[in-house]
Amino acid sequence: MIRVISQDALNSQCLGQAVKRVRSARPLRHTVASGASATVRDGAIQNAESEKDLNLESGERESIEARIERLGRQRPAIFSSIWAEIAFVFSIMMSQIVTEYFVSGFNVILPRLIEELEIPAGSSVWPATAFSLVIASTLLVFGRLADMFGGYPVYVLGFAWLMVWSIITGFSINPLMLDLCRALQGFGPAAFLPSGVMLLGSVYRPGLRKNLVFSLYGTCAVLGFFIGIFFAGVVAQFAHWVPNDYAEKRKNNIQMDWNGTLLIVSGLVLFVFAITESSHAPNGWKTPYIPVLLVVGCVFLGLAVYVEGWCAQSPLLPFDIFAVKSMLALLLGVLLNYGTLGIFLLYGTLYFQQILGATPLQVVAWYIPMILGGIVLSTAGGFVLHLIPGQALLVFSGGGWIGASLLLALMPVGASYWAFVLPAMILATVGIDITFNIATIFITTEMPSERQGLAGGLINSVLHLGIAICLGFSDVIQTETLHLGLRKSYKSTFWFAVATASVALLVMIFFVKVKTAKSDLTADEKREVELATGKGEETAIVPGLP
């Protein structure tokens, strides 16, 4: 006997209702009454029934699977029109463009800054590393703040902070001021990146529409290299399109984990600093403060694991998220892949200008295939992610990273752009876009609404932490091989990139199992099913059932 539970019996904010789970997996059929509408959890999506429901009134029936599939394709009714949705997505995408501009686009002007500000060779990596290091160290903190106060205020304040420090950075007169300003700039993206992903993840339910939106979001990572900082002003102008979720998030009563924050941030900063600075200290690793800082950093990280796992009431990084199948392996693979990206962008740009003699504008032109390939791959990915298993795409992406790094490592003196640089750019695009899109969709889909800020912080923290750590090790390699000549020292970093990409590919092949990103129940709805079945009620969520 099928028992239909009313909406109020489960949760007044939950999408759909609950009906009996048919053990034989046959679709449960039902008739939708006149005036029915679906209310989505946490106010993120209110999916008013369209003309299709008028047909259902006449007696036609729709299966659970068909309804879930339809909801995954429809525009969230929180948007009054398609233009409101476009404006919202556009504003979030611009945050990705601005961030990537500062991560990768900065590398193009770095050689000129080294010359103009007389930055010592041993310190040339810090203007690039400081930005990513601050972002990676504080993303989880701002992700928690977004869960506490809502994504909207954190998102807007992050852009305001970045705007101020971008102006100040433009007036840097010495290496120390540049490094400090670049580090302070990092707090801006650390705030608006997780809150932006949180807003997207909260609005869109699993399905084709979410795949397409997140794929376009990934495209902006490539666009960011070419588009300037002025987009920060564009985003600010469109900020009123971003849903204000402050009041809603305050109801969750989420608290900040200050002990975990202090230990994680301090541990990561000290660890990366010790690795990066080791090759430039007066006596290398024999310099007393290098091993001391490394050990202290590792101790802090060890204490953070203990505090987060056994002491904190509201841990900054709850360990139960790693219980999700393939989560830990996927994060490790993404960390290594984006570490490869950091090496490719920084040392590739330095190699192009200092070894191949390319001008800054030539370098920008050489990177154009990345933007074109990124647009094609990311947009197309939005339409196929529900058809092709994620693991297959991740393996394909990993092969792209190995190929891109290998081409730079094997590039001979006087190498042709068409034979080496162009193919490397195309393969790098394959690596960047596919990896980011799949990881973002997978993690945000697996997280409940109250952890969307954590999801955004976790994704971006892993990306920038990979860049910071791998740049630190590559800087050691480049410095230690400098006696072989500048060209060979750069080649050594490319071989290191081949190694990191190869390990990432092995992780993706053997330990990551990601299925197709098809329309499905949200994490909140799945949790309600588990709660209901735990009470002896054999139920399943049917979105839109009146």
C-alpha positions as MATLAB code, in Angstrom:
seq = 'MIRVISQDALNSQCLGQAVKRVRSARPLRHTVASGASATVRDGAIQNAESEKDLNLESGERESIEARIERLGRQRPAIFSSIWAEIAFVFSIMMSQIVTEYFVSGFNVILPRLIEELEIPAGSSVWPATAFSLVIASTLLVFGRLADMFGGYPVYVLGFAWLMVWSIITGFSINPLMLDLCRALQGFGPAAFLPSGVMLLGSVYRPGLRKNLVFSLYGTCAVLGFFIGIFFAGVVAQFAHWVPNDYAEKRKNNIQMDWNGTLLIVSGLVLFVFAITESSHAPNGWKTPYIPVLLVVGCVFLGLAVYVEGWCAQSPLLPFDIFAVKSMLALLLGVLLNYGTLGIFLLYGTLYFQQILGATPLQVVAWYIPMILGGIVLSTAGGFVLHLIPGQALLVFSGGGWIGASLLLALMPVGASYWAFVLPAMILATVGIDITFNIATIFITTEMPSERQGLAGGLINSVLHLGIAICLGFSDVIQTETLHLGLRKSYKSTFWFAVATASVALLVMIFFVKVKTAKSDLTADEKREVELATGKGEETAIVPGLP';
ca = [
       0.000    0.000    0.000;
       1.322    3.403   -0.970;
       1.311    5.991    1.793;
       1.625    9.633    0.693;
       2.927   11.961    3.377;
       1.986   15.597    3.193;
       4.523   18.321    2.676;
       4.100   19.668    6.195;
       4.702   16.220    7.683;
       8.288   16.209    6.466;
       9.469   19.745    5.907;
       7.605   22.817    4.757;
      10.667   23.934    2.817;
      11.436   20.657    1.099;
      10.983   20.142   -2.592;
       8.185   17.737   -3.261;
       6.635   15.161   -0.974;
       7.356   11.588    0.061;
       5.837    8.406   -1.309;
       6.545    4.757   -0.862;
       9.851    3.523   -2.340;
       9.072    0.692   -4.709;
      11.633   -2.018   -4.063;
      11.354   -3.367   -7.596;
      12.535    0.054   -8.864;
       9.425    0.433  -11.001;
       8.409    4.106  -11.362;
       5.688    5.273   -9.015;
       2.862    6.973  -10.906;
       0.685    9.743   -9.616;
      -1.689   12.450  -10.778;
      -0.940   16.092  -10.142;
      -3.906   18.168   -9.031;
      -4.742   21.628  -10.240;
      -2.592   24.453   -8.914;
       0.236   22.212   -7.754;
       3.685   23.696   -7.346;
       6.996   22.498   -5.986;
       8.741   24.309   -3.153;
      12.489   23.825   -2.967;
      14.458   23.468    0.227;
      15.956   26.540    1.860;
      14.163   28.838   -0.540;
      16.855   28.242   -3.166;
      14.432   27.042   -5.869;
      10.697   27.419   -6.066;
       9.696   25.502   -9.122;
       6.210   26.592  -10.207;
       4.619   23.964  -12.445;
       4.422   24.967  -16.085;
       2.203   24.088  -19.000;
       3.233   20.454  -18.687;
       1.370   20.280  -15.403;
      -1.792   21.496  -17.127;
      -1.598   18.381  -19.241;
      -1.137   16.299  -16.117;
      -4.402   17.667  -14.739;
      -6.307   15.951  -17.510;
      -5.221   12.577  -16.210;
      -1.811   12.040  -17.760;
       0.734   10.590  -15.397;
       4.424   11.354  -14.891;
       6.970    9.006  -13.359;
       9.308    9.999  -10.524;
      12.304    9.772  -12.824;
      10.672   11.948  -15.481;
       9.717   14.619  -12.938;
      13.217   14.736  -11.442;
      14.671   14.956  -14.944;
      12.320   17.835  -15.817;
      13.132   19.767  -12.648;
      16.830   19.393  -13.420;
      16.280   21.203  -16.711;
      13.869   23.968  -15.701;
      14.783   27.511  -14.747;
      14.600   27.975  -10.961;
      11.477   29.998  -10.211;
      13.438   32.224   -7.832;
      14.270   34.071  -11.053;
      11.327   36.025  -12.419;
      12.673   35.810  -15.968;
      15.484   34.362  -18.017;
      17.186   37.777  -17.882;
      17.266   37.707  -14.102;
      18.911   34.299  -14.234;
      21.438   35.460  -16.834;
      22.347   38.502  -14.722;
      22.823   36.319  -11.633;
      25.005   33.760  -13.421;
      26.955   36.536  -15.140;
      27.819   38.231  -11.848;
      29.073   34.974  -10.301;
      31.081   34.124  -13.405;
      32.862   37.450  -13.284;
      34.262   36.506   -9.881;
      36.011   33.554  -11.497;
      37.367   35.751  -14.272;
      38.819   38.289  -11.838;
      40.446   35.595   -9.713;
      42.040   33.812  -12.640;
      43.305   37.114  -13.971;
      45.280   37.626  -10.779;
      46.498   34.034  -10.666;
      47.577   33.508  -14.273;
      47.442   36.908  -15.944;
      49.812   38.303  -13.318;
      52.501   35.942  -14.564;
      52.645   37.776  -17.892;
      53.709   41.058  -16.269;
      55.932   39.419  -13.650;
      59.136   39.539  -15.752;
      58.610   43.287  -16.254;
      57.972   43.789  -12.540;
      61.142   41.865  -11.704;
      63.051   44.335  -13.844;
      61.290   47.528  -12.780;
      61.226   46.817   -9.021;
      64.614   45.060   -9.044;
      63.185   41.908   -7.464;
      65.989   39.469   -6.593;
      65.945   36.199   -8.531;
      65.523   34.282   -5.298;
      62.340   36.195   -4.470;
      60.727   36.293   -7.910;
      58.276   33.498   -7.094;
      56.732   35.261   -4.084;
      54.548   37.818   -5.925;
      52.822   34.865   -7.622;
      52.834   32.505   -4.646;
      51.648   34.943   -1.947;
      48.283   35.464   -3.632;
      47.475   31.744   -3.967;
      48.866   30.934   -0.529;
      46.565   33.387    1.248;
      43.573   32.174   -0.753;
      44.327   28.512   -0.068;
      44.882   29.144    3.647;
      41.686   31.091    4.298;
      39.090   29.706    1.861;
      37.632   27.306    4.432;
      37.341   30.174    6.912;
      35.355   32.322    4.495;
      33.336   29.294    3.451;
      32.256   28.899    7.070;
      31.461   32.626    7.296;
      29.266   32.231    4.206;
      27.432   29.351    5.880;
      26.985   31.514    8.974;
      25.987   34.857    7.457;
      24.939   33.940    3.920;
      26.779   34.033    0.624;
      25.583   37.492   -0.398;
      27.351   39.681    2.222;
      30.570   37.653    2.077;
      30.531   37.813   -1.727;
      30.072   41.589   -1.895;
      32.574   42.372    0.868;
      35.147   40.144   -0.840;
      34.927   42.224   -3.995;
      35.118   45.472   -2.069;
      38.293   44.264   -0.340;
      39.868   43.146   -3.627;
      39.068   46.460   -5.269;
      40.784   48.454   -2.519;
      43.939   46.358   -2.438;
      44.141   46.153   -6.221;
      44.382   49.935   -6.340;
      47.043   49.982   -3.614;
      49.017   47.206   -5.315;
      49.229   49.334   -8.446;
      51.329   51.840   -6.488;
      53.888   49.298   -5.224;
      57.361   50.821   -5.183;
      59.467   47.903   -3.958;
      59.373   44.080   -3.767;
      58.241   43.998   -0.129;
      55.252   46.252   -0.786;
      54.307   44.195   -3.843;
      54.476   40.897   -1.914;
      52.455   42.308    0.989;
      49.783   43.805   -1.270;
      49.508   40.613   -3.292;
      48.990   38.654   -0.082;
      46.312   41.080    1.134;
      44.614   40.906   -2.264;
      44.174   37.184   -1.674;
      41.616   37.740    1.086;
      39.178   39.107   -1.512;
      38.931   35.988   -3.705;
      39.094   33.853   -0.559;
      35.795   35.500    0.410;
      33.886   35.648   -2.873;
      34.987   32.332   -4.423;
      33.357   29.983   -1.877;
      30.322   32.247   -1.470;
      29.889   32.381   -5.250;
      29.996   28.599   -5.567;
      27.656   28.414   -2.563;
      25.086   30.614   -4.295;
      25.256   28.601   -7.512;
      25.120   25.281   -5.681;
      22.132   26.388   -3.615;
      20.092   27.678   -6.534;
      20.562   24.818   -9.003;
      19.509   21.236   -8.317;
      21.328   18.254   -9.923;
      20.631   18.067  -13.632;
      21.439   19.402  -17.081;
      20.896   23.063  -16.144;
      23.331   22.845  -13.238;
      25.882   21.069  -15.433;
      25.658   23.826  -18.033;
      25.905   26.663  -15.506;
      28.928   25.182  -13.739;
      30.557   24.416  -17.087;
      30.201   28.055  -18.090;
      31.589   28.993  -14.674;
      34.623   26.843  -15.465;
      35.007   28.569  -18.832;
      35.551   31.842  -17.017;
      38.747   30.462  -15.492;
      40.218   30.550  -18.986;
      38.664   33.883  -19.908;
      40.171   35.425  -16.803;
      43.665   35.300  -18.236;
      42.720   37.731  -20.998;
      40.082   39.927  -19.419;
      41.144   42.719  -17.088;
      40.455   43.730  -13.537;
      37.694   46.109  -14.669;
      35.238   43.205  -14.471;
      35.295   43.651  -10.719;
      33.406   46.869  -11.311;
      30.982   45.053  -13.627;
      30.292   42.475  -10.949;
      29.734   45.157   -8.351;
      27.239   46.833  -10.659;
      25.314   43.577  -11.006;
      25.574   42.646   -7.336;
      21.881   43.356   -6.759;
      21.075   40.273   -8.838;
      22.708   38.049   -6.235;
      20.095   36.566   -3.851;
      20.515   37.914   -0.320;
      20.505   34.844    1.938;
      21.724   36.474    5.159;
      18.509   35.992    7.179;
      18.089   32.438    5.952;
      21.624   31.345    6.838;
      21.461   32.895   10.303;
      18.656   30.456   11.099;
      21.122   27.553   10.752;
      22.942   28.726   13.904;
      26.333   27.684   12.512;
      29.290   28.746   14.670;
      32.851   29.615   13.685;
      35.589   27.156   14.641;
      38.274   29.621   15.716;
      40.711   27.009   17.046;
      40.610   25.095   13.787;
      40.935   28.332   11.831;
      44.076   29.383   13.700;
      45.740   25.976   13.368;
      44.880   25.375    9.702;
      45.827   28.847    8.469;
      49.052   28.997   10.499;
      50.050   25.462    9.568;
      49.532   25.940    5.830;
      51.319   29.303    5.719;
      54.345   28.068    7.674;
      54.579   24.831    5.693;
      54.467   26.504    2.268;
      56.762   29.343    3.387;
      59.401   26.935    4.650;
      59.355   24.925    1.404;
      59.483   27.980   -0.857;
      62.056   29.906    1.169;
      64.378   26.927    1.698;
      66.141   27.436   -1.625;
      66.737   31.154   -0.956;
      67.797   31.095    2.706;
      71.484   31.931    3.347;
      72.431   28.289    3.991;
      69.471   26.530    2.448;
      67.997   23.818    4.642;
      70.836   24.334    7.111;
      69.477   27.776    7.914;
      67.923   27.277   11.389;
      64.565   28.954   10.787;
      63.746   26.795    7.736;
      63.463   23.377    9.469;
      61.981   25.028   12.570;
      59.164   26.660   10.597;
      58.564   23.461    8.644;
      58.273   21.389   11.812;
      56.056   23.970   13.519;
      53.826   24.101   10.461;
      53.486   20.310   10.407;
      52.741   20.282   14.150;
      50.009   22.880   13.680;
      48.478   20.840   10.859;
      48.633   17.712   13.006;
      46.905   19.520   15.856;
      44.319   20.796   13.375;
      43.489   17.201   12.412;
      43.002   16.321   16.093;
      40.902   19.405   16.849;
      38.728   19.037   13.765;
      38.201   15.327   14.240;
      37.714   15.006   17.971;
      37.362   18.357   19.744;
      35.501   20.965   17.695;
      31.719   21.092   18.030;
      31.383   22.772   14.627;
      34.598   21.803   12.806;
      35.772   24.042   10.006;
      36.468   20.918    7.939;
      34.093   18.140    9.091;
      35.670   14.765    8.507;
      32.374   13.178    7.557;
      32.562   14.843    4.142;
      35.359   12.407    3.322;
      32.928    9.561    3.887;
      31.466   10.418    0.480;
      32.797    7.852   -1.949;
      35.791    9.085   -3.988;
      35.818   12.497   -2.245;
      39.333   12.271   -0.784;
      40.855   10.763   -3.931;
      39.170   13.367   -6.136;
      40.480   16.225   -3.991;
      44.011   14.792   -4.122;
      43.837   14.470   -7.899;
      42.529   18.022   -8.275;
      45.270   19.355   -5.978;
      47.983   17.748   -8.112;
      46.384   18.798  -11.395;
      46.126   22.424  -10.352;
      49.652   22.291   -8.996;
      50.609   21.318  -12.535;
      48.639   24.322  -13.794;
      50.584   26.658  -11.506;
      53.900   25.368  -12.844;
      52.698   25.542  -16.441;
      51.533   29.142  -16.157;
      54.402   30.615  -14.147;
      57.424   28.813  -15.532;
      55.899   28.447  -18.983;
      55.474   32.209  -19.196;
      58.995   32.825  -17.893;
      60.377   30.314  -20.401;
      58.516   31.902  -23.306;
      59.856   35.372  -22.509;
      63.319   34.695  -21.134;
      64.327   31.715  -23.260;
      62.266   31.954  -26.440;
      62.423   35.766  -26.446;
      58.695   36.360  -26.778;
      57.296   39.769  -25.873;
      54.437   40.051  -23.346;
      51.919   40.621  -26.138;
      53.255   37.611  -28.020;
      52.781   35.503  -24.900;
      49.190   36.678  -24.619;
      48.649   35.725  -28.263;
      50.193   32.308  -27.614;
      47.688   31.690  -24.852;
      44.690   32.462  -27.088;
      44.078   28.762  -27.915;
      43.462   28.207  -24.218;
      40.549   30.625  -24.173;
      39.057   29.310  -27.413;
      39.462   25.700  -26.343;
      38.130   26.507  -22.903;
      34.965   28.061  -24.294;
      34.310   25.070  -26.534;
      35.124   22.386  -23.962;
      33.307   23.964  -21.036;
      30.180   24.793  -23.000;
      30.060   21.377  -24.653;
      30.726   19.743  -21.302;
      27.535   21.188  -19.893;
      25.580   19.174  -22.453;
      27.420   15.846  -22.075;
      28.223   15.531  -18.377;
      24.912   13.729  -17.848;
      25.806   11.265  -20.614;
      29.516   10.451  -20.093;
      30.846    9.061  -16.765;
      32.875   11.629  -14.851;
      35.749    9.216  -14.309;
      36.280    8.809  -18.058;
      36.391   12.572  -18.492;
      38.809   12.962  -15.572;
      41.173   10.403  -17.088;
      40.989   12.226  -20.420;
      41.710   15.496  -18.619;
      44.671   13.972  -16.773;
      46.164   12.859  -20.073;
      45.921   16.448  -21.264;
      47.980   17.677  -18.318;
      50.706   15.101  -18.898;
      50.856   15.980  -22.589;
      51.018   19.735  -21.994;
      53.849   19.453  -19.463;
      55.711   16.902  -21.560;
      55.736   19.173  -24.601;
      57.325   21.995  -22.593;
      59.848   19.614  -21.054;
      60.896   18.272  -24.488;
      60.871   21.619  -26.277;
      64.238   22.068  -28.057;
      66.154   25.314  -28.561;
      64.438   27.423  -31.197;
      61.316   25.282  -31.009;
      58.410   26.089  -33.298;
      55.298   27.571  -31.714;
      53.091   25.419  -33.919;
      54.869   22.172  -33.054;
      55.201   22.600  -29.283;
      53.535   25.653  -27.738;
      50.198   25.444  -29.566;
      49.597   21.733  -28.801;
      50.635   22.357  -25.185;
      48.040   25.144  -24.888;
      45.289   22.933  -26.298;
      46.157   20.045  -23.983;
      46.341   22.390  -20.990;
      42.826   23.576  -21.770;
      41.643   19.975  -21.698;
      43.226   19.613  -18.273;
      41.892   22.823  -16.745;
      38.249   22.898  -17.750;
      37.213   19.274  -17.452;
      38.829   18.754  -14.048;
      37.321   21.896  -12.548;
      33.811   21.346  -13.894;
      33.489   17.753  -12.737;
      34.974   18.427   -9.300;
      32.743   21.450   -8.696;
      29.527   19.735   -9.789;
      30.330   16.556   -7.837;
      31.196   18.271   -4.554;
      28.344   20.815   -4.568;
      25.852   18.073   -5.434;
      27.022   15.860   -2.577;
      26.783   18.660    0.002;
      23.530   19.689    1.754;
      22.356   23.289    1.600;
      23.881   24.269    4.944;
      27.306   23.152    3.689;
      27.370   24.868    0.301;
      29.764   27.472    1.687;
      32.030   24.662    2.860;
      31.782   23.087   -0.594;
      32.855   26.305   -2.293;
      35.680   26.840    0.196;
      36.898   23.255   -0.094;
      36.999   23.240   -3.899;
      38.843   26.521   -4.266;
      41.106   25.838   -1.286;
      42.337   22.629   -2.879;
      42.923   24.399   -6.208;
      44.987   27.241   -4.779;
      46.722   25.051   -2.228;
      47.868   22.824   -5.081;
      49.243   25.848   -6.910;
      51.015   27.193   -3.809;
      52.553   23.863   -2.747;
      53.697   22.789   -6.201;
      55.120   26.233   -6.948;
      57.031   25.989   -3.694;
      58.608   22.658   -4.643;
      59.194   23.745   -8.235;
      60.980   26.856   -6.981;
      63.311   24.614   -4.971;
      63.943   22.479   -8.061;
      64.553   25.484  -10.296;
      66.973   27.076   -7.832;
      68.890   23.866   -7.158;
      69.353   23.246  -10.899;
      70.214   26.820  -11.809;
      73.887   25.880  -12.114;
      72.914   23.919  -15.240;
      71.732   27.117  -16.895;
      68.436   28.999  -16.861;
      66.919   26.965  -19.691;
      67.639   23.596  -18.092;
      66.488   24.797  -14.695;
      63.117   25.700  -16.214;
      63.040   22.323  -17.963;
      63.489   20.663  -14.563;
      60.283   22.298  -13.326;
      58.442   21.011  -16.392;
      59.572   17.456  -15.637;
      58.311   17.940  -12.097;
      54.976   18.976  -13.613;
      54.966   15.769  -15.680;
      55.470   13.807  -12.452;
      52.655   15.551  -10.556;
      50.278   15.161  -13.509;
      51.162   11.463  -13.797;
      50.437   10.815  -10.123;
      47.139   12.688  -10.470;
      46.173   10.532  -13.442;
      46.915    7.321  -11.528;
      44.753    8.555   -8.656;
      41.900    9.321  -11.051;
      42.155    5.905  -12.721;
      42.317    3.691   -9.666;
      40.591    5.588   -6.846;
      38.010    7.993   -8.294;
      34.575    6.708   -9.266;
      32.388    9.550  -10.505;
      29.265    8.697  -12.456;
      27.304   10.779  -14.916;
      25.956   14.094  -13.581;
      22.325   13.343  -14.342;
      19.195   14.827  -12.817;
      18.755   13.542   -9.291;
      17.454   14.343   -5.836;
      19.341   17.030   -3.953;
      21.460   16.119   -0.938;
      18.734   17.575    1.307;
      16.076   15.403   -0.288;
      18.217   12.287   -0.022;
      18.772   13.032    3.659;
      15.031   13.284    4.212;
      14.583    9.915    2.551;
      17.130    8.400    4.939;
      15.431    9.989    7.952;
      12.043    8.762    6.832;
      13.217    5.211    6.147;
      15.000    5.206    9.510;
      11.610    5.733   11.144;
      10.174    2.748    9.321;
       8.558    4.812    6.596;
       9.493    3.394    3.210;
       9.527    6.691    1.384;
      11.169    8.514   -1.470;
      11.043   12.124   -2.499;
       8.928   12.940   -5.500;
       9.563   16.560   -6.502;
       6.440   18.485   -7.334;
       3.900   15.961   -6.010;
       0.963   17.946   -4.559;
];
